[in-house]
Amino acid sequence: MSQINLLPWREESREQLKRDYLGKLGLMALSSTILVSLWISVAGSAVEERQERNAYLQSSIAEMDKKVAEISELRNKKQEMIVRMKVIQDLQGTRSEIVKIFDELVRAIPDGIYLSELDRVAGQIKMSGFAESNNRISSLMRNLDKSGKYRDPNLAKVEQNDQLGIQGSVFHLQIGIEEPATDEI
């Protein structure tokens, strides 16, 4: 007799195809999971590396900011020192000038003039005093004008005062001081 295969070969074939398909599907899912996790790991390490780099750059920037602040502070201190040196230099330069100013003033005052007040304000000397006569005041102004230390004598006020004598008077005089040339730093 002829052999007839009554086994469900089509169903077995379908089952085999189904198993092959599910195996391939599982293999694809597993490989895609591995690839995604590998990509996440690589991307995570790249992000972590970038964050470390950013942290390093921020710390470097903070150090540079500190150095810039130090440099700025040093520049400010330098400017303060230059100003102090200038003040000291000006004081040392004008120390002898005061003596010269008074020396010239003593030489310019004629007999018969008596000073009661002397005030130096911003390049000017304001003086008040008594004179035996107006001619003495004129002589004082001429002497001050001839002097190399003084400029522009200006008689602000003259008042007759009989207590000082017939021609006696009280006067107020302003004179400019020739400032010495200062050296720049």
Steps between C-alpha positions, in 0.01 A plus 500: 500500500602840448621700780295795595635737752221613714708719723417867490812612322361837416435578860847382595644716228301798627612429854860482383467829311333653802782380730762627254320835477470534878866402542608758248268756662646423844853519359418837342347629824802382698747651254306830485488509882875442511556770237275751678664433837843529336397832339362626833825401669712675236279810502500503881878479513523780240264716708695418815827585324351829379378581851847430639648724232249775582578469872871528423440805282282662767767444764762643263278801433450548875879492550547752220232724652687489831824590322329784313358628829849481656649687205228764524563534874875529438438768238283692747771468765757617246288806419460573871876468548565732205260755648670470840843533340379809313369655822825424681703633208289817492539544874874454478518737206295771670666466839783729398256722307330609822832619636573684174154659502545633853855613424380701198212637704734624773721665237200667333351651818629856546541671836173632636292194397381262769319178407226376730366211293643280227303221332597278205207367300524324163798675347429835663606678815251723676658741743369763733698753693570856606695765313641832616397652166346413165841552338629202699217285364586612144864419565400153626295435187785612271749280687266201477446562129878509438551178694533175306278309743188717488268620228199728469494685834145619557411750770157389618433759766665800670344676798622811674573434869581800719622275782807420286584862438389775265575299185459153657277249329389138511535307174398166347712374211488190277795374298544201275783254556708381207471121524822308436505261205436143615645191337256242374535139611 
